[in-house]
Amino acid sequence: MPDGLHDFLNEWLENERLEKKKFFEKYPTDVPNSKCSYALIKGINIENSFGPSVGDFVPLFETENEQINVWTYEKDSYSALISQVNPEIKEKSFWKTVGSIINLSQAYSEAFEGVDFDKRLEYCWIYYFTEHALFSELVFYNLDGMDYATIHNGRIIKATDIADLAPVIELLSRDDKAYTVLSLLFSSFQIHYCCLICELGLSSIKQHESHEPELWEQADFITKMESAIVQACRCAESILGKPPNASKQSRILSHKEKWIELTGINPDSRFERTEMSYLDFYIDLFDNLRNPSAHSYGDIHFDLERKRTIDAQCFAALVARGYIGKHMKNSEEALEILKFNRELLNLVDDTMSTKKTKSD
């Protein structure tokens, strides 16, 4: 290679290295950091009946690690949720994001209606965020062209809808057990859906009849039912622990006391979907449903009925509801702890929903 060409290539490579270094200094990838600590929460849009103007950036509530704001970024467009994150969160072993907490809280409050594998709220990280920027000027860390095209897609709700979830949001933020319980139950319903409202008789009209899989459907249902049973059982186990040995009376008594203390459920009362008590069903769930589902050893669980899967999910949901009901704060306490912006909430009009922004 001629010396001139060799020198040119070396110079070009060095320039490329320096440009790349400058780029990553300007846009560091260890998000969140001092240059990228704001994220748009994709999957939720806030309607504008509270009368915002373009450029308004208003606090909604906060947790230990995040401040959640409502940003009105464009004329006559729904507002967005923006999370301002403390970069020190990276020093913790696990981060329960507000996005995941809202997602679980919504699912719980709606009896897991409409849950599927795609139901989540994503953090779209923004470099050098300012509320005065045009949306088209924002520089995102983790968006490709397709993601950018769909970033505005999401469920349209009111700011007060999030405030209504405050007791559950506060509990999940504070209590790792509650967060684990709802995560596992959410996962169970993602894998295998059933209508809790209908299955638990919470409505006088049964709109969603469950059915056993047809012969030609069975192969597709079995692994989903097994996985859903395991997640439902893990949900209950997160609260109740492993069922006691039936031969040890003292263990049974202490286990029953634990049920009442943690969930308010009398373990000797009848689990209405079966002929068994709650405790007897839990033992049966462990021995005859959970263990064969978790440890197939290459066998197919041909005898598994969908009804039994739904029994497991309903049982776990009742145990979870009992635990949450016993441990969450009332609405006023939760709103105060999370520092909800009462002024903003009071401006929301419950009689309408609009994307219109205030005219200057």
C-alpha positions in Angstrom: 0.0 0.0 0.0 1.5 3.4 -0.9 2.6 5.5 2.0 0.1 8.3 1.2 -2.8 6.0 1.1 -1.7 4.3 4.4 -1.5 7.7 6.1 -4.9 8.8 4.7 -6.5 5.6 6.1 -4.9 6.0 9.5 -6.1 9.7 9.7 -9.6 8.7 8.6 -9.8 5.9 11.2 -8.6 8.3 13.9 -11.2 10.9 12.9 -13.9 8.2 13.0 -12.7 7.1 16.5 -12.8 10.7 17.8 -16.2 11.4 16.2 -17.6 8.3 17.8 -16.1 9.2 21.2 -17.6 12.7 21.0 -21.0 11.3 20.0 -21.1 8.9 23.0 -19.9 11.7 25.3 -22.8 13.8 24.1 -25.3 10.8 24.1 -24.1 8.4 26.8 -25.8 5.0 26.7 -25.8 4.2 30.5 -29.3 5.5 30.8 -30.6 7.0 33.0 -27.8 9.6 33.5 -27.4 13.4 33.9 -28.0 13.9 30.1 -30.8 11.5 29.8 -33.0 11.3 32.8 -36.5 12.0 31.3 -38.6 9.3 29.7 -41.9 9.5 27.8 -44.1 6.7 29.1 -45.5 5.1 25.9 -48.9 3.4 26.1 -50.8 6.2 27.9 -52.2 9.5 26.7 -53.8 12.0 29.0 -56.9 13.8 27.7 -56.9 17.6 28.0 -60.2 18.5 29.8 -58.0 20.2 32.5 -57.3 23.0 30.0 -53.6 22.9 29.3 -51.7 25.1 26.9 -48.9 23.9 24.6 -45.6 23.7 26.5 -47.3 23.1 29.9 -45.3 20.7 32.0 -47.2 20.0 35.2 -46.3 17.6 38.1 -48.9 14.8 38.6 -47.4 12.7 41.4 -44.1 11.3 42.6 -42.5 8.2 44.1 -39.1 7.7 45.8 -37.3 7.5 42.5 -39.5 9.2 39.9 -41.6 12.4 39.4 -44.4 11.9 36.9 -45.5 14.9 34.9 -48.1 15.7 32.4 -46.6 17.4 29.3 -48.7 19.1 26.6 -46.3 19.0 23.7 -48.4 19.9 20.7 -51.5 21.9 19.8 -54.7 19.9 19.9 -53.0 16.6 20.8 -53.4 14.5 23.9 -50.8 15.2 26.6 -48.1 12.7 27.5 -46.8 11.3 30.8 -43.1 12.1 31.3 -41.1 10.5 34.1 -38.2 12.4 35.6 -35.9 9.7 37.0 -33.2 9.9 39.6 -30.1 8.4 38.0 -29.1 7.0 41.4 -31.7 4.3 40.7 -28.9 2.4 39.0 -27.3 1.7 42.3 -30.3 -0.3 43.5 -30.7 -4.0 42.8 -34.2 -3.7 41.3 -36.3 -0.9 40.0 -40.0 -1.1 40.1 -40.8 1.6 37.5 -43.9 3.7 37.8 -44.8 2.5 34.4 -44.9 -1.1 35.5 -46.7 -0.2 38.7 -49.4 1.8 36.8 -49.8 -1.1 34.4 -50.3 -3.6 37.2 -52.6 -1.3 39.1 -54.8 -0.8 36.0 -54.9 -4.5 35.4 -55.9 -5.2 39.0 -58.6 -2.6 39.1 -60.1 -3.9 35.9 -60.0 -7.6 37.0 -57.3 -8.3 34.4 -59.7 -7.7 31.5 -58.0 -7.4 28.2 -54.6 -8.5 29.5 -52.2 -9.9 26.8 -48.5 -10.3 26.3 -48.2 -6.9 24.7 -49.8 -5.0 27.5 -47.0 -2.9 29.0 -45.9 0.7 29.4 -42.5 1.5 27.8 -40.0 4.1 28.8 -38.8 6.1 25.7 -35.7 8.0 27.0 -35.1 11.6 25.9 -31.7 13.3 25.8 -31.5 16.9 27.1 -35.3 17.1 27.6 -36.9 20.5 27.8 -40.7 21.1 27.9 -40.2 24.0 25.5 -38.9 21.8 22.7 -40.9 20.8 19.6 -41.6 17.1 19.7 -39.9 16.7 16.4 -36.7 18.1 17.9 -36.4 15.5 20.7 -33.6 13.0 20.6 -34.5 9.6 21.9 -32.1 6.9 23.1 -34.1 3.8 22.3 -36.4 4.4 19.4 -36.1 3.2 15.8 -38.2 4.5 13.0 -41.1 2.1 13.6 -41.2 2.8 17.3 -41.1 6.6 16.7 -44.1 6.3 14.3 -46.2 4.6 17.0 -44.9 6.6 20.0 -48.3 8.5 20.3 -50.3 5.3 20.3 -51.8 4.4 23.6 -54.8 4.3 25.9 -56.5 7.7 26.5 -57.3 8.3 30.1 -57.8 11.2 32.5 -55.3 12.3 35.1 -57.9 11.5 37.7 -58.0 7.9 36.4 -54.4 7.5 37.6 -55.3 9.3 40.9 -58.1 6.7 41.4 -55.4 4.0 41.4 -53.4 5.8 44.1 -54.0 3.2 46.9 -52.7 0.4 44.8 -49.8 2.4 43.3 -48.7 3.4 46.8 -48.8 -0.2 48.0 -46.9 -1.6 45.1 -44.3 1.2 45.5 -43.9 0.4 49.2 -44.4 -3.4 49.4 -42.2 -5.7 47.3 -44.5 -8.7 48.2 -47.6 -6.9 46.8 -45.6 -6.1 43.6 -44.5 -9.7 43.2 -48.0 -11.0 43.9 -49.6 -8.8 41.2 -46.8 -9.4 38.7 -47.3 -13.2 39.0 -51.0 -12.9 38.7 -50.7 -10.6 35.8 -48.4 -13.1 34.1 -50.9 -16.0 34.7 -53.6 -14.0 32.9 -51.3 -13.1 30.1 -50.6 -16.8 29.5 -54.2 -18.0 29.9 -57.1 -15.6 30.0 -60.4 -16.0 31.8 -63.0 -13.5 32.9 -62.7 -13.1 36.7 -65.9 -11.1 36.9 -67.9 -13.9 35.4 -66.0 -16.8 37.0 -66.3 -15.3 40.5 -70.0 -14.4 40.0 -69.3 -10.7 40.5 -71.9 -9.8 37.9 -75.5 -11.0 37.7 -75.1 -11.5 34.0 -72.5 -14.0 32.8 -71.2 -12.5 29.6 -68.1 -14.7 29.0 -68.8 -18.4 29.2 -65.7 -20.5 29.7 -65.5 -23.8 27.9 -63.2 -26.8 27.9 -61.0 -26.9 24.8 -62.3 -28.9 21.9 -60.4 -32.1 20.9 -58.5 -30.2 18.2 -57.7 -27.3 20.6 -56.3 -29.3 23.4 -52.8 -29.4 22.2 -52.6 -25.6 22.0 -54.2 -25.2 25.5 -52.3 -27.6 27.7 -48.9 -25.8 28.0 -50.7 -22.5 28.5 -52.9 -23.9 31.2 -49.9 -25.5 32.9 -47.9 -22.3 32.9 -50.9 -20.3 34.1 -51.4 -22.7 37.0 -47.7 -22.4 38.0 -47.8 -18.6 38.0 -51.1 -18.5 39.9 -49.7 -20.9 42.5 -46.6 -18.8 42.8 -48.8 -15.8 43.4 -50.6 -17.4 46.3 -47.4 -18.9 47.6 -45.8 -15.4 47.7 -48.4 -14.5 50.4 -49.2 -17.8 52.1 -46.0 -19.8 51.8 -45.9 -23.5 51.1 -48.9 -25.5 52.5 -48.2 -27.2 55.8 -47.7 -30.9 56.4 -51.2 -32.3 57.1 -49.8 -34.5 59.8 -48.4 -31.6 61.9 -51.3 -30.0 63.7 -49.3 -27.1 65.2 -48.0 -26.2 61.7 -51.6 -26.2 60.4 -52.8 -23.9 63.1 -50.1 -21.4 62.6 -50.6 -21.5 58.9 -54.3 -20.8 59.3 -53.5 -17.8 61.6 -51.2 -16.5 58.9 -54.0 -16.7 56.3 -56.3 -14.5 58.5 -53.6 -12.1 59.4 -52.4 -11.5 55.9 -55.5 -11.8 53.8 -58.6 -11.7 56.1 -59.7 -15.0 54.5 -60.8 -17.9 56.8 -59.0 -20.9 55.4 -61.7 -23.2 56.7 -64.4 -21.4 54.7 -65.6 -22.9 51.4 -63.9 -21.9 48.2 -67.1 -21.4 46.3 -65.9 -22.7 42.9 -65.3 -26.1 44.5 -66.5 -28.4 47.3 -63.3 -27.8 49.3 -62.2 -25.3 51.9 -59.7 -22.7 50.9 -57.0 -24.6 52.7 -57.9 -27.9 51.2 -57.9 -26.4 47.8 -54.5 -24.8 48.4 -53.1 -28.2 49.3 -54.7 -29.8 46.3 -53.4 -27.0 44.1 -49.9 -27.7 45.2 -49.9 -31.4 45.1 -52.2 -32.2 42.2 -52.0 -29.2 39.9 -48.9 -27.1 40.5 -46.4 -30.0 40.8 -47.5 -32.0 37.7 -47.6 -28.7 35.7 -44.2 -27.5 36.9 -42.4 -30.9 36.6 -43.7 -32.8 33.5 -40.6 -35.0 33.1 -41.5 -35.2 29.5 -45.1 -36.2 30.0 -48.0 -34.4 28.5 -50.7 -33.4 31.1 -53.5 -34.8 29.0 -56.0 -35.0 31.9 -55.7 -31.3 32.7 -59.1 -29.5 32.6 -59.5 -25.8 31.8 -61.9 -25.5 34.8 -59.1 -26.4 37.1 -56.8 -23.8 35.6 -59.5 -21.2 36.1 -60.0 -22.5 39.7 -56.3 -21.8 40.4 -56.4 -18.3 38.9 -59.6 -17.4 40.8 -58.1 -18.7 44.0 -54.9 -16.7 43.5 -56.9 -13.6 42.6 -59.0 -13.9 45.8 -55.9 -14.4 48.0 -54.2 -11.4 46.2 -57.3 -9.2 46.7 -57.4 -10.2 50.4 -53.7 -9.2 50.9 -54.0 -5.9 49.0 -57.2 -5.0 50.9 -55.5 -5.6 54.2 -52.4 -3.7 53.4 -53.2 -0.7 51.2 -53.8 2.8 52.5 -57.1 4.6 52.0 -57.4 7.0 49.0 -56.7 10.2 50.9 -53.6 8.8 52.6 -52.3 7.4 49.3 -52.8 10.7 47.4 -51.0 12.5 50.2 -48.0 10.1 50.3 -47.6 10.2 46.5 -48.0 14.0 46.5 -50.6 14.1 43.8 -51.3 17.5 42.3 -54.7 18.3 43.7 -54.9 21.5 41.7 -54.5 19.6 38.5 -57.0 16.9 39.5 -59.6 19.5 40.4 -59.4 21.0 36.9 -60.2 17.7 35.2 -63.8 17.7 33.7 -65.4 14.3 34.4 -68.2 15.0 31.8 -66.0 15.2 28.7 -62.8 14.0 27.0 -60.9 16.1 24.6 -57.6 16.5 22.8 -58.1 20.3 22.4 -55.5 22.6 24.0 -56.1 26.1 25.3 -55.9 28.8 22.7 -53.5 31.6 23.5 
